[in-house]
Amino acid sequence: MLLIDCPHCGPRNESEFHYGDQAHIARPENSESMSDQEWAEYVYLRENPKGLFRERWVHSAGCGRWFNAVRDTVSSRIVATYKQGEEAPISAEEEGGLL
Amino acid sequence: MRYSAFSLLRNTLSHHKNWPQLWGSPDPQPEYDVIIIGGGGHGLATAYYLASQHGINNVAVLEKAWIGGGNTGRNTTIVRSNYLWDESAKLYETALKLWENLSQELNYNVMFSQRGVMNLCHNVHDVRETKRRVNANRLNGIDSEFLDAQQVKEFCPAIDLRGGGRYPVMGASLQRRGGTARHDAVAWGYARGAAKRGVHIIQNCPVTGFDIEGGAIKGVQTAKGPIKAKRVGMVVAGHSSVLANMAGFKLPLHCRPLQALVSEPVKPAIDCVVMSNAVHAYISQSDKGELVIGAGTDAYCSYGQRGSMHNTEGTLAAICEMFPQFRRMKMLRAWGGIVDTCPDASPIIGKTPVEGLYINCGWGTGGFKATPGSGWVFADTIANERPHALAEPFALSRFSSGYLIGEHGAAGVAH
């Protein structure tokens, strides 16, 4: 069981949360002119990195709010949690790297 | 050496000291016709069928650790083919038919035991969904039948139909031809068969990069140096995204830990496989007497090969409701494997954006049952450089064409 530090409520058990997978995926603005391949990339293709990963969680049994976390997908150690809209502590290039 | 009663007798006389090695440890050659990355069941089966069915013997299987040490050695050994859609039904049924003759084909006992697989229904919706799947299976020529609660009790007397009030059993689907097989033996049998036909099985040899020129594969970089090949098959399950990243493309995969556990061995108590899709619990009894129990996947992406305790706790709570007599059983071992799940719970087989690089991944929580069929269609795909007819619907391009094959119900584990 992970101990997840909700930026709004503080550290709580993982069982209070639901997972939202990869963070910082912006909905495309030119959706009417996108090709099928571009849609596939937006909807389905994911980083799925081995190492640091920027991901979303929702504190469903708590404040109910979505937030982001940086977690190492090998050790499951959570490096940081931060509110939605805030700058990620690592860049996209650093994803998949190790601590 | 062919295994037989005679070879057993002969080796008994020499105190079993002269059994030959099943496969060697050759040094990698500078070039092969085909390289298979990943020495799990699927990769070894692919190499075996390349050699035995397509006459391509100059093949190397590159395994980063030891063969069969990944998901092949970590699953709950269940084999069945009762999938909903035509595409999946044909693929998994092809695999099941190969299973039925696999021990003879490989001259290696994979201990395939067709003891019957039951998928339980706990509510009215489950019953409707299951009946639909049973009917779809029968239309595809797969043996599948619906059992009402009383018939479930007759087929598996150990089950408590009341399910502690929480998981009442209202019926089940039953595939009598389904069952279990010895997972290690599958890897070893295929490895032995492939090695006998000249395939090089190279262990402790992780792939560290791809040599791609003009959009076509030329070879791979490994811990044991560069190896050339114009055709490379990638069958690495949990690490598919990592390797795809090295080759410069992305996959629609999510890696999750999936846990399993075994109990202390006891006398025979369950002579079939019982799966409960709604509560992510499945149970069977191994030949050694251990209860083999599978749990659901953890929620988050992970490469850690272990999962959270609360998942196994939930699974065991459900098992105890349905089989109250197991409440005092002690669990001996628990472990996790990294399953590469697809958004539609179906595998990806076929070409990649890199010419000559083929992929077979995304089997998620249910790859073991498909091992022979997966190897069969993938070998054919690589040998003829076009997707096998059964593999065609499972192309990577289905995520842009929209022809997804949603098998979340039949996959049996929520993810």
Chai-1 contact restraints between the chains, C-beta under 6 A:
chainA,res_idxA,chainB,res_idxB,connection_type,confidence,min_distance_angstrom,max_distance_angstrom,comment,restraint_id
A,M1,B,S308,contact,1.0,0.0,6.0,A-B,restraint_1
A,M1,B,H310,contact,1.0,0.0,6.0,A-B,restraint_2
A,S15,B,H310,contact,1.0,0.0,6.0,A-B,restraint_3
A,Y19,B,A299,contact,1.0,0.0,6.0,A-B,restraint_4
A,Y19,B,Y300,contact,1.0,0.0,6.0,A-B,restraint_5
A,D36,B,S400,contact,1.0,0.0,6.0,A-B,restraint_6
A,Q37,B,S400,contact,1.0,0.0,6.0,A-B,restraint_7
A,A40,B,F399,contact,1.0,0.0,6.0,A-B,restraint_8
A,A40,B,S400,contact,1.0,0.0,6.0,A-B,restraint_9
A,Y44,B,P252,contact,1.0,0.0,6.0,A-B,restraint_10
A,Y44,B,P343,contact,1.0,0.0,6.0,A-B,restraint_11
A,Y44,B,F399,contact,1.0,0.0,6.0,A-B,restraint_12
A,L45,B,K250,contact,1.0,0.0,6.0,A-B,restraint_13
A,L45,B,P252,contact,1.0,0.0,6.0,A-B,restraint_14
A,N48,B,S241,contact,1.0,0.0,6.0,A-B,restraint_15
A,N48,B,L253,contact,1.0,0.0,6.0,A-B,restraint_16
A,N48,B,C255,contact,1.0,0.0,6.0,A-B,restraint_17
A,K50,B,V242,contact,1.0,0.0,6.0,A-B,restraint_18
A,K50,B,Y303,contact,1.0,0.0,6.0,A-B,restraint_19
A,T73,B,C301,contact,1.0,0.0,6.0,A-B,restraint_20
A,T73,B,S302,contact,1.0,0.0,6.0,A-B,restraint_21
A,T73,B,Y303,contact,1.0,0.0,6.0,A-B,restraint_22
A,V74,B,Y303,contact,1.0,0.0,6.0,A-B,restraint_23
A,V74,B,G304,contact,1.0,0.0,6.0,A-B,restraint_24
A,S76,B,G304,contact,1.0,0.0,6.0,A-B,restraint_25
